[in-house]
Amino acid sequence: MDHLKLVHNEINVGDIMKLVSSPSCGATSLFVGTTRDNFEGKVVKRLVYEAYEGMVQKSLKTLCDDIRSKWNVHGIAIYHRLGEVAVEEASIVIAVSSEHRAESLQAVQYAIDKLKADVPIWKKEEYDGDATSQWKENKESSWIKTEPEENVTPENPVSFIVENVPPELIQVKADDAEIKRRMEAFMEFKRNQESLK
């Protein structure tokens, strides 16, 4: 009943809706997140998503179990794109079916909010013109606290503080430069793995 996938190609919303539909259900609620063409006055060309795939699958399964403990739902499907996602294309589709609409609507809202807060998927915005691309943290993340703007200086350019990180997400304790180096090496390793498939 739970259909959870990370995909590298376009997501077909109709196919995902069929995965969760059932003759006993009177409602299928959907959330489709798409790439928009702008952010804070900059023209966005595309988004690029990367993830810690093993942990994502575990987190999504936990999310489904959590939804089922709160609402009487039939099918749940969560598909998230990785790699490049062009403007107007879907980066995430969440579909939930239930006997009555209230449960599926509430479950879909809960699913996207919890996914943004808890699931280790990273997004980079790539812009047109001179603007440089930028990795973005999820503002909803339960372990990221934004640093007050007056504390951000050229000497201290970090604009967010990581705190209250769930212990299962901690693998490396290091200073900012070492964390950045290790994350870049890990992402390069994952990209190379994907290119060999």
MARDODREN-808004 format. One line per field, with one value per residue: residue number from 1; residue in one letter; x, y, z of N, C-alpha, C in turn. Coordinates in Angstrom, 2 decimals, m for minus. Example, Ala and Ser with C-alpha at 12.3 -4.5 7.8 and 13.67 -1.06 7.14 Angstrom:
<sites>
num 1 / 2
residuo A / S
n.u 13.19 / 12.85
n.v m5.69 / m2.25
n.w 7.80 / 7.08
ca.u 12.30 / 13.67
ca.v m4.50 / m1.06
ca.w 7.80 / 7.14
c.u 13.20 / 12.90
c.v m3.30 / 0.03
c.w 7.80 / 7.87
</sites>
This chain:
<sites>
num 1 / 2 / 3 / 4 / 5 / 6 / 7 / 8 / 9 / 10 / 11 / 12 / 13 / 14 / 15 / 16 / 17 / 18 / 19 / 20 / 21 / 22 / 23 / 24 / 25 / 26 / 27 / 28 / 29 / 30 / 31 / 32 / 33 / 34 / 35 / 36 / 37 / 38 / 39 / 40 / 41 / 42 / 43 / 44 / 45 / 46 / 47 / 48 / 49 / 50 / 51 / 52 / 53 / 54 / 55 / 56 / 57 / 58 / 59 / 60 / 61 / 62 / 63 / 64 / 65 / 66 / 67 / 68 / 69 / 70 / 71 / 72 / 73 / 74 / 75 / 76 / 77 / 78 / 79 / 80 / 81 / 82 / 83 / 84 / 85 / 86 / 87 / 88 / 89 / 90 / 91 / 92 / 93 / 94 / 95 / 96 / 97 / 98 / 99 / 100 / 101 / 102 / 103 / 104 / 105 / 106 / 107 / 108 / 109 / 110 / 111 / 112 / 113 / 114 / 115 / 116 / 117 / 118 / 119 / 120 / 121 / 122 / 123 / 124 / 125 / 126 / 127 / 128 / 129 / 130 / 131 / 132 / 133 / 134 / 135 / 136 / 137 / 138 / 139 / 140 / 141 / 142 / 143 / 144 / 145 / 146 / 147 / 148 / 149 / 150 / 151 / 152 / 153 / 154 / 155 / 156 / 157 / 158 / 159 / 160 / 161 / 162 / 163 / 164 / 165 / 166 / 167 / 168 / 169 / 170 / 171 / 172 / 173 / 174 / 175 / 176 / 177 / 178 / 179 / 180 / 181 / 182 / 183 / 184 / 185 / 186 / 187 / 188 / 189 / 190 / 191 / 192 / 193 / 194 / 195 / 196 / 197
residuo M / D / H / L / K / L / V / H / N / E / I / N / V / G / D / I / M / K / L / V / S / S / P / S / C / G / A / T / S / L / F / V / G / T / T / R / D / N / F / E / G / K / V / V / K / R / L / V / Y / E / A / Y / E / G / M / V / Q / K / S / L / K / T / L / C / D / D / I / R / S / K / W / N / V / H / G / I / A / I / Y / H / R / L / G / E / V / A / V / E / E / A / S / I / V / I / A / V / S / S / E / H / R / A / E / S / L / Q / A / V / Q / Y / A / I / D / K / L / K / A / D / V / P / I / W / K / K / E / E / Y / D / G / D / A / T / S / Q / W / K / E / N / K / E / S / S / W / I / K / T / E / P / E / E / N / V / T / P / E / N / P / V / S / F / I / V / E / N / V / P / P / E / L / I / Q / V / K / A / D / D / A / E / I / K / R / R / M / E / A / F / M / E / F / K / R / N / Q / E / S / L / K
n.u 0.81 / 2.13 / 3.92 / 6.95 / 9.37 / 12.48 / 13.27 / 14.80 / 13.78 / 11.04 / 8.03 / 5.04 / 1.99 / m0.60 / m0.12 / 0.81 / m1.41 / m3.09 / m1.79 / m2.55 / m5.30 / m8.57 / m11.49 / m12.91 / m12.41 / m13.30 / m11.91 / m8.99 / m6.22 / m3.88 / m0.55 / 1.46 / 4.59 / 6.26 / 8.88 / 9.48 / 9.93 / 11.34 / 13.04 / 13.27 / 13.69 / 15.49 / 16.06 / 15.14 / 16.63 / 16.63 / 16.12 / 18.19 / 18.31 / 19.60 / 20.24 / 20.49 / 20.13 / 19.51 / 18.80 / 16.69 / 14.69 / 14.15 / 13.24 / 10.95 / 9.37 / 8.94 / 7.48 / 5.14 / 4.14 / 3.60 / 1.59 / m0.43 / m0.98 / m2.36 / m4.49 / m7.18 / m6.26 / m5.97 / m4.12 / m0.75 / 1.44 / 4.64 / 6.69 / 9.81 / 11.83 / 15.23 / 18.34 / 18.38 / 15.66 / 13.47 / 11.94 / 8.52 / 8.24 / 7.46 / 8.79 / 8.18 / 5.66 / 2.89 / 0.49 / m2.53 / m4.99 / m8.32 / m11.29 / m12.98 / m12.84 / m11.66 / m9.70 / m7.71 / m6.95 / m5.93 / m3.85 / m2.13 / m1.31 / 0.05 / 2.03 / 3.69 / 4.61 / 6.02 / 7.88 / 9.44 / 10.54 / 11.93 / 13.17 / 16.17 / 16.85 / 18.36 / 18.36 / 19.35 / 19.32 / 19.54 / 20.49 / 19.70 / 21.89 / 24.21 / 23.91 / 24.86 / 24.57 / 22.74 / 22.75 / 20.00 / 18.63 / 15.92 / 13.51 / 11.70 / 12.94 / 13.46 / 15.79 / 17.29 / 18.16 / 17.66 / 20.21 / 20.33 / 20.24 / 22.04 / 24.18 / 25.52 / 28.41 / 31.20 / 33.36 / 32.06 / 30.21 / 28.13 / 24.71 / 22.89 / 22.18 / 22.84 / 21.01 / 19.80 / 19.82 / 18.52 / 19.81 / 20.25 / 20.87 / 23.38 / 26.62 / 29.18 / 31.32 / 32.62 / 34.53 / 33.19 / 34.52 / 35.61 / 33.30 / 32.03 / 33.92 / 33.80 / 31.08 / 30.98 / 32.70 / 31.28 / 28.90 / 29.98 / 30.89 / 28.36 / 27.22 / 28.97 / 28.42 / 25.77 / 26.18 / 27.35 / 25.34
n.v m1.21 / 1.17 / 3.24 / 4.16 / 6.13 / 7.24 / 8.98 / 9.45 / 10.54 / 12.12 / 12.55 / 10.81 / 11.91 / 10.86 / 8.07 / 7.65 / 8.33 / 6.23 / 4.13 / 4.36 / 4.32 / 2.90 / 0.82 / 1.04 / 3.52 / 6.92 / 9.20 / 10.69 / 12.40 / 14.84 / 16.13 / 18.14 / 19.19 / 21.67 / 23.02 / 26.41 / 29.46 / 31.53 / 33.24 / 35.37 / 37.63 / 36.60 / 34.73 / 31.47 / 28.67 / 25.89 / 23.23 / 21.25 / 18.17 / 16.29 / 13.42 / 11.48 / 8.44 / 5.86 / 6.58 / 8.27 / 6.52 / 5.06 / 7.14 / 7.95 / 5.65 / 5.60 / 7.96 / 7.24 / 5.21 / 6.80 / 8.50 / 6.58 / 5.90 / 8.08 / 8.67 / 7.07 / 5.72 / 4.48 / 3.98 / 5.12 / 7.15 / 8.34 / 10.07 / 11.27 / 13.41 / 13.16 / 14.71 / 16.87 / 19.13 / 20.58 / 23.84 / 24.04 / 21.29 / 18.39 / 17.95 / 16.58 / 14.25 / 13.54 / 11.23 / 10.29 / 8.01 / 7.59 / 6.60 / 8.76 / 12.31 / 14.14 / 12.82 / 12.03 / 14.52 / 15.84 / 14.09 / 14.33 / 17.02 / 16.90 / 15.04 / 16.40 / 18.54 / 17.23 / 15.79 / 17.86 / 18.81 / 16.65 / 14.77 / 13.76 / 15.39 / 17.40 / 20.60 / 22.42 / 25.59 / 26.75 / 29.55 / 31.99 / 34.16 / 36.29 / 35.47 / 33.21 / 29.64 / 28.06 / 26.14 / 25.10 / 25.10 / 23.38 / 25.44 / 24.56 / 22.59 / 20.54 / 20.59 / 22.76 / 26.04 / 29.33 / 31.72 / 34.85 / 37.77 / 39.85 / 38.53 / 37.36 / 37.63 / 38.65 / 37.23 / 35.26 / 33.54 / 31.71 / 31.09 / 29.69 / 27.64 / 24.42 / 22.44 / 20.30 / 17.86 / 14.81 / 11.85 / 9.61 / 10.73 / 11.78 / 11.36 / 12.26 / 14.23 / 17.36 / 20.35 / 23.24 / 23.54 / 20.99 / 19.42 / 20.43 / 19.66 / 16.85 / 16.39 / 17.26 / 15.38 / 13.04 / 13.50 / 13.63 / 11.01 / 9.68 / 10.71 / 9.62 / 6.89 / 6.81 / 7.44 / 5.15 / 3.35
n.w 0.00 / 0.36 / m1.70 / m2.50 / m3.88 / m5.25 / m8.07 / m11.32 / m13.55 / m15.40 / m13.52 / m13.63 / m12.96 / m13.23 / m13.30 / m10.71 / m9.21 / m9.91 / m8.61 / m5.93 / m5.92 / m5.25 / m5.34 / m2.98 / m2.02 / m1.76 / m2.20 / m3.51 / m2.75 / m3.83 / m3.85 / m5.76 / m6.29 / m8.04 / m10.18 / m10.00 / m11.92 / m10.72 / m8.02 / m5.39 / m7.13 / m8.95 / m11.96 / m12.23 / m13.63 / m13.38 / m10.98 / m8.87 / m7.36 / m4.64 / m2.60 / 0.40 / m0.20 / 1.00 / 3.61 / 3.04 / 2.08 / 4.42 / 6.08 / 4.67 / 4.88 / 7.63 / 7.82 / 6.39 / 8.11 / 10.32 / 9.28 / 8.83 / 11.43 / 12.29 / 10.55 / 8.76 / 6.08 / 2.69 / 0.33 / m0.09 / m1.84 / m2.51 / m4.47 / m5.39 / m7.27 / m8.31 / m9.23 / m12.13 / m12.44 / m14.52 / m15.11 / m14.36 / m14.27 / m12.27 / m9.05 / m6.82 / m5.94 / m4.05 / m3.15 / m1.68 / m0.76 / 0.49 / 2.28 / 2.78 / 2.03 / 3.90 / 5.43 / 3.55 / 2.52 / 4.81 / 5.44 / 3.20 / 3.40 / 5.85 / 5.16 / 3.22 / 4.76 / 6.85 / 5.36 / 4.25 / 6.61 / 7.78 / 6.02 / 4.41 / 1.83 / m0.59 / m2.17 / m5.02 / m6.44 / m9.71 / m11.52 / m14.12 / m15.98 / m14.20 / m11.62 / m9.09 / m8.65 / m5.95 / m3.04 / m1.14 / 2.10 / 3.68 / 4.92 / 6.74 / 8.13 / 10.92 / 12.35 / 11.67 / 12.37 / 11.54 / 11.38 / 13.03 / 10.97 / 11.57 / 12.69 / 10.63 / 8.83 / 6.67 / 7.74 / 9.13 / 7.40 / 7.51 / 7.36 / 8.79 / 11.63 / 12.76 / 14.85 / 17.48 / 16.08 / 14.92 / 16.39 / 14.72 / 12.30 / 12.46 / 11.40 / 11.09 / 12.97 / 12.80 / 11.91 / 10.09 / 7.55 / 7.13 / 7.15 / 4.87 / 2.90 / 3.16 / 2.55 / m0.12 / m1.28 / m0.75 / m2.24 / m4.81 / m5.04 / m4.99 / m7.34 / m9.25 / m8.85 / m9.80 / m12.49 / m13.43 / m13.59
ca.u 0.00 / 3.02 / 4.73 / 7.95 / 10.44 / 13.31 / 13.38 / 15.68 / 13.10 / 9.78 / 7.04 / 3.72 / 1.03 / m1.70 / 0.31 / 0.90 / m2.79 / m3.60 / m1.18 / m3.23 / m6.76 / m9.23 / m12.94 / m13.47 / m12.02 / m14.02 / m11.06 / m7.54 / m5.68 / m2.54 / 0.29 / 2.48 / 5.52 / 6.91 / 9.92 / 9.02 / 10.98 / 11.88 / 13.26 / 13.83 / 14.11 / 16.39 / 15.41 / 15.57 / 16.69 / 16.29 / 16.51 / 18.94 / 18.10 / 20.44 / 19.70 / 21.11 / 19.02 / 19.13 / 18.13 / 15.41 / 13.71 / 13.79 / 12.46 / 9.64 / 8.59 / 8.52 / 6.42 / 3.91 / 3.64 / 3.06 / 0.31 / m1.40 / m1.36 / m3.19 / m5.67 / m7.56 / m6.01 / m5.78 / m2.84 / 0.13 / 2.55 / 5.51 / 7.75 / 10.63 / 12.85 / 16.61 / 18.96 / 17.84 / 14.21 / 13.24 / 10.80 / 7.18 / 8.21 / 7.23 / 9.92 / 7.60 / 4.23 / 2.37 / m0.91 / m3.10 / m6.41 / m9.06 / m12.73 / m13.56 / m11.85 / m10.95 / m8.50 / m6.65 / m6.48 / m5.08 / m2.65 / m1.24 / m0.71 / 1.00 / 3.15 / 4.64 / 5.23 / 6.99 / 8.96 / 10.32 / 11.21 / 12.67 / 13.77 / 17.43 / 16.91 / 18.91 / 17.96 / 20.18 / 18.68 / 20.47 / 19.91 / 20.16 / 22.70 / 25.39 / 23.63 / 25.43 / 23.63 / 22.74 / 22.11 / 19.01 / 18.11 / 14.48 / 13.22 / 10.88 / 13.72 / 13.34 / 17.08 / 18.01 / 17.66 / 18.28 / 21.02 / 19.89 / 21.01 / 23.14 / 25.30 / 26.17 / 29.43 / 32.14 / 34.19 / 31.17 / 29.19 / 27.09 / 23.45 / 22.00 / 22.82 / 22.23 / 20.90 / 18.78 / 19.82 / 18.24 / 21.08 / 20.44 / 21.35 / 24.75 / 27.63 / 30.49 / 31.42 / 33.80 / 34.29 / 32.44 / 35.31 / 35.73 / 31.97 / 31.82 / 34.79 / 33.28 / 29.80 / 31.28 / 33.26 / 30.18 / 28.02 / 30.70 / 30.82 / 27.00 / 27.05 / 29.71 / 27.65 / 24.62 / 26.62 / 27.73 / 24.12
ca.v 0.00 / 2.33 / 3.29 / 5.18 / 6.05 / 8.33 / 8.74 / 10.37 / 10.98 / 12.83 / 11.84 / 10.79 / 12.08 / 9.92 / 6.73 / 7.60 / 8.33 / 4.85 / 3.26 / 4.44 / 4.28 / 1.67 / 0.94 / 1.36 / 4.89 / 8.00 / 10.38 / 10.62 / 13.76 / 14.94 / 17.33 / 18.11 / 20.30 / 21.91 / 24.04 / 27.72 / 30.12 / 32.73 / 33.25 / 36.64 / 38.48 / 35.90 / 33.79 / 30.10 / 27.82 / 24.52 / 22.78 / 19.99 / 17.51 / 15.17 / 12.83 / 10.31 / 7.60 / 4.85 / 7.23 / 8.80 / 5.42 / 4.79 / 8.27 / 7.92 / 4.55 / 6.08 / 8.95 / 6.49 / 4.59 / 7.89 / 8.89 / 5.51 / 5.91 / 9.27 / 8.70 / 5.82 / 5.90 / 3.23 / 3.96 / 6.29 / 7.15 / 9.51 / 10.00 / 12.48 / 13.47 / 13.51 / 15.25 / 18.13 / 19.24 / 21.81 / 24.69 / 23.48 / 19.85 / 17.99 / 17.40 / 15.66 / 13.96 / 12.76 / 10.86 / 9.51 / 7.68 / 7.24 / 6.45 / 10.11 / 13.30 / 14.85 / 12.09 / 12.09 / 15.91 / 16.11 / 13.26 / 14.90 / 18.23 / 16.43 / 14.38 / 17.35 / 19.31 / 16.37 / 15.48 / 19.04 / 18.99 / 15.51 / 13.84 / 14.33 / 15.68 / 18.74 / 21.26 / 23.52 / 26.42 / 27.27 / 30.79 / 32.61 / 35.37 / 36.30 / 34.92 / 31.88 / 28.65 / 28.09 / 25.04 / 25.67 / 24.24 / 23.50 / 26.34 / 23.83 / 21.54 / 20.56 / 20.73 / 23.94 / 27.30 / 30.41 / 32.66 / 36.25 / 38.41 / 40.69 / 37.67 / 36.88 / 38.58 / 37.99 / 36.30 / 34.19 / 33.59 / 30.69 / 31.77 / 28.85 / 26.82 / 23.10 / 22.04 / 19.27 / 16.89 / 13.45 / 11.10 / 8.69 / 11.46 / 12.22 / 10.38 / 12.88 / 15.45 / 18.05 / 21.77 / 23.56 / 23.28 / 19.54 / 18.93 / 20.79 / 18.80 / 15.48 / 16.36 / 17.34 / 14.09 / 12.07 / 13.78 / 13.23 / 9.55 / 9.28 / 11.04 / 8.61 / 5.66 / 6.94 / 7.44 / 3.79 / 2.52
ca.w 0.00 / 0.35 / m2.91 / m2.16 / m4.89 / m5.73 / m9.51 / m12.05 / m14.77 / m15.13 / m12.73 / m14.24 / m11.87 / m13.44 / m12.89 / m9.25 / m8.72 / m10.08 / m7.60 / m4.62 / m6.04 / m4.85 / m5.43 / m1.66 / m1.65 / m2.43 / m2.34 / m3.70 / m2.66 / m4.42 / m3.81 / m6.81 / m6.17 / m9.33 / m10.22 / m10.50 / m12.70 / m10.06 / m6.57 / m4.91 / m8.24 / m9.86 / m12.87 / m11.96 / m14.83 / m13.01 / m9.65 / m8.84 / m6.08 / m4.24 / m1.38 / 1.02 / m0.65 / 1.99 / 4.73 / 2.55 / 2.06 / 5.81 / 6.57 / 4.02 / 5.47 / 8.95 / 7.57 / 6.05 / 9.34 / 11.12 / 8.66 / 9.07 / 12.85 / 12.54 / 9.67 / 8.12 / 4.64 / 1.96 / m0.35 / 0.00 / m2.80 / m2.44 / m5.48 / m5.39 / m8.32 / m8.02 / m10.43 / m12.64 / m12.64 / m15.28 / m14.73 / m14.56 / m14.05 / m10.88 / m8.29 / m5.84 / m6.01 / m2.92 / m3.37 / m0.58 / m0.95 / 1.70 / 2.05 / 2.79 / 1.60 / 4.98 / 5.85 / 2.54 / 2.44 / 5.99 / 5.35 / 2.19 / 4.00 / 6.87 / 4.49 / 2.62 / 5.84 / 7.54 / 4.42 / 4.19 / 7.90 / 8.31 / 5.05 / 3.92 / 0.39 / m0.74 / m3.41 / m5.51 / m7.46 / m10.71 / m12.03 / m15.36 / m15.85 / m13.34 / m10.29 / m8.93 / m8.12 / m4.49 / m2.32 / m0.22 / 3.15 / 3.88 / 6.03 / 7.69 / 8.75 / 12.38 / 13.02 / 11.20 / 12.88 / 10.80 / 12.16 / 12.84 / 9.89 / 12.09 / 13.04 / 9.41 / 8.40 / 5.76 / 8.51 / 9.59 / 6.35 / 7.67 / 7.64 / 9.58 / 12.66 / 12.88 / 16.25 / 17.76 / 14.99 / 15.37 / 16.47 / 13.59 / 11.14 / 12.68 / 11.03 / 11.15 / 13.76 / 12.28 / 11.71 / 8.87 / 6.35 / 6.97 / 6.78 / 3.46 / 2.10 / 3.18 / 1.83 / m1.55 / m1.68 / m0.73 / m3.37 / m6.02 / m5.04 / m5.37 / m8.77 / m9.99 / m8.76 / m10.69 / m13.88 / m13.79 / m13.74
c.u 0.85 / 3.94 / 5.70 / 9.10 / 11.17 / 13.56 / 14.26 / 15.05 / 11.77 / 8.80 / 5.69 / 2.67 / m0.12 / m1.35 / 0.36 / m0.49 / m3.38 / m3.03 / m1.97 / m4.74 / m7.31 / m10.74 / m13.59 / m13.19 / m12.80 / m13.18 / m9.62 / m7.05 / m4.24 / m1.86 / 1.33 / 3.33 / 6.28 / 7.98 / 9.33 / 10.21 / 11.61 / 12.09 / 13.94 / 14.43 / 15.08 / 15.59 / 15.99 / 15.51 / 16.21 / 16.61 / 17.30 / 18.77 / 19.10 / 19.93 / 20.63 / 20.06 / 18.59 / 18.36 / 16.78 / 14.35 / 13.23 / 12.89 / 11.05 / 8.77 / 8.09 / 7.37 / 5.10 / 3.30 / 2.99 / 1.69 / m0.76 / m1.83 / m2.32 / m4.50 / m5.92 / m7.45 / m5.76 / m4.37 / m2.07 / 1.22 / 3.32 / 6.65 / 8.49 / 11.68 / 14.21 / 17.23 / 18.26 / 16.34 / 13.95 / 12.02 / 9.51 / 7.12 / 8.03 / 8.50 / 9.42 / 6.12 / 3.89 / 0.90 / m1.35 / m4.57 / m7.03 / m10.54 / m13.39 / m12.47 / m11.05 / m9.65 / m7.38 / m6.09 / m5.54 / m3.77 / m1.65 / m0.55 / 0.36 / 2.24 / 4.15 / 5.34 / 6.31 / 8.16 / 9.95 / 11.12 / 12.21 / 13.46 / 15.02 / 17.54 / 17.35 / 18.59 / 18.95 / 19.38 / 19.76 / 19.79 / 20.47 / 21.08 / 23.88 / 25.17 / 24.18 / 24.37 / 23.78 / 22.04 / 21.20 / 18.66 / 16.61 / 14.24 / 12.45 / 11.68 / 13.72 / 14.68 / 17.90 / 17.35 / 18.39 / 18.99 / 20.46 / 20.83 / 22.19 / 24.35 / 26.06 / 27.11 / 30.33 / 33.03 / 33.38 / 29.99 / 28.06 / 25.80 / 22.47 / 22.82 / 22.09 / 22.21 / 19.77 / 18.67 / 19.47 / 19.51 / 21.32 / 20.93 / 22.80 / 25.71 / 29.03 / 30.39 / 32.72 / 33.48 / 33.64 / 33.22 / 35.41 / 34.38 / 31.71 / 32.65 / 34.23 / 31.95 / 30.04 / 31.84 / 32.17 / 29.26 / 28.68 / 30.68 / 29.45 / 26.75 / 27.76 / 29.01 / 26.50 / 25.05 / 27.03 / 26.52 / 23.67
c.v 1.27 / 2.22 / 4.46 / 5.06 / 7.36 / 8.03 / 9.79 / 10.84 / 11.63 / 11.93 / 11.95 / 10.79 / 11.09 / 8.51 / 6.60 / 7.58 / 6.92 / 3.91 / 3.23 / 4.30 / 2.90 / 1.87 / 1.33 / 2.79 / 5.92 / 9.23 / 9.97 / 12.06 / 13.76 / 16.23 / 17.15 / 19.37 / 20.46 / 22.99 / 25.33 / 28.45 / 31.32 / 32.48 / 34.56 / 37.48 / 37.84 / 34.94 / 32.41 / 29.30 / 26.41 / 24.32 / 21.49 / 19.42 / 16.39 / 14.68 / 11.75 / 9.21 / 6.56 / 5.44 / 7.80 / 7.71 / 5.10 / 5.89 / 8.27 / 6.81 / 4.95 / 7.08 / 8.25 / 5.83 / 5.62 / 8.34 / 7.84 / 5.45 / 7.07 / 9.26 / 7.32 / 6.01 / 4.54 / 3.18 / 5.25 / 6.12 / 8.46 / 9.26 / 11.33 / 12.37 / 13.73 / 13.97 / 16.53 / 18.06 / 20.60 / 22.57 / 24.03 / 21.97 / 19.56 / 17.46 / 16.43 / 15.49 / 13.10 / 12.50 / 9.98 / 9.27 / 7.28 / 7.14 / 7.82 / 11.15 / 13.92 / 14.15 / 12.19 / 13.51 / 16.23 / 15.33 / 13.81 / 16.15 / 17.85 / 15.84 / 15.37 / 18.16 / 18.48 / 16.02 / 16.64 / 19.19 / 17.88 / 14.66 / 14.47 / 14.39 / 17.14 / 19.30 / 22.37 / 24.26 / 26.92 / 28.41 / 31.17 / 33.78 / 35.19 / 35.68 / 33.50 / 30.93 / 28.59 / 26.86 / 25.65 / 24.64 / 24.40 / 24.36 / 25.61 / 22.80 / 21.67 / 20.73 / 21.91 / 25.19 / 28.40 / 31.36 / 34.06 / 36.96 / 39.22 / 39.85 / 37.15 / 37.96 / 37.89 / 36.97 / 35.09 / 34.11 / 32.58 / 31.37 / 30.89 / 28.02 / 25.49 / 22.74 / 21.03 / 18.26 / 15.52 / 12.61 / 10.18 / 9.39 / 11.90 / 11.09 / 10.94 / 14.11 / 16.12 / 19.53 / 22.00 / 23.22 / 21.78 / 18.94 / 19.21 / 19.88 / 17.38 / 15.37 / 16.41 / 16.01 / 13.02 / 12.26 / 13.39 / 11.70 / 9.07 / 9.57 / 10.00 / 7.26 / 5.68 / 6.86 / 6.05 / 2.89 / 2.47
c.w 0.00 / m0.86 / m2.76 / m3.13 / m5.04 / m7.20 / m10.17 / m13.36 / m14.40 / m14.40 / m13.42 / m13.14 / m12.00 / m12.99 / m11.38 / m8.64 / m8.81 / m9.03 / m6.30 / m4.72 / m5.67 / m4.99 / m4.10 / m1.22 / m2.46 / m2.65 / m2.60 / m3.71 / m3.13 / m4.01 / m4.89 / m6.66 / m7.47 / m9.20 / m10.77 / m11.11 / m12.02 / m8.58 / m6.22 / m6.03 / m9.21 / m10.73 / m12.63 / m13.27 / m14.53 / m11.53 / m9.81 / m7.43 / m5.88 / m2.90 / m0.86 / 0.88 / 0.37 / 3.14 / 4.30 / 2.58 / 3.47 / 6.37 / 5.97 / 4.58 / 6.85 / 8.81 / 7.24 / 7.28 / 10.24 / 10.58 / 8.97 / 10.53 / 13.16 / 11.74 / 9.09 / 6.61 / 4.00 / 1.35 / m0.15 / m1.05 / m2.63 / m3.43 / m5.46 / m6.48 / m7.71 / m9.33 / m10.84 / m12.85 / m13.28 / m14.75 / m15.22 / m14.43 / m12.56 / m10.25 / m7.24 / m6.10 / m4.79 / m3.22 / m2.21 / m0.88 / 0.37 / 1.35 / 1.93 / 2.58 / 2.73 / 5.35 / 4.83 / 2.42 / 3.60 / 5.91 / 4.34 / 2.74 / 5.02 / 6.21 / 3.92 / 3.71 / 6.55 / 6.63 / 4.36 / 5.48 / 8.21 / 7.31 / 4.41 / 2.39 / 0.27 / m2.12 / m3.75 / m6.58 / m8.41 / m11.44 / m13.39 / m15.04 / m14.91 / m11.97 / m10.20 / m8.39 / m6.61 / m3.94 / m1.28 / 0.85 / 3.20 / 5.10 / 7.14 / 8.48 / 10.26 / 13.08 / 12.50 / 11.76 / 12.13 / 11.74 / 11.97 / 11.86 / 10.41 / 12.50 / 11.83 / 8.91 / 7.38 / 6.47 / 8.96 / 8.61 / 6.51 / 8.10 / 8.40 / 10.55 / 12.69 / 14.35 / 16.40 / 16.62 / 15.54 / 15.33 / 15.29 / 12.33 / 11.27 / 12.34 / 11.22 / 12.04 / 13.34 / 12.17 / 10.34 / 7.60 / 6.08 / 6.57 / 5.31 / 2.55 / 2.02 / 2.42 / 0.32 / m2.06 / m1.74 / m1.93 / m4.69 / m6.16 / m5.50 / m6.85 / m9.64 / m9.98 / m9.75 / m12.15 / m14.37 / m14.01 / m15.17
</sites>
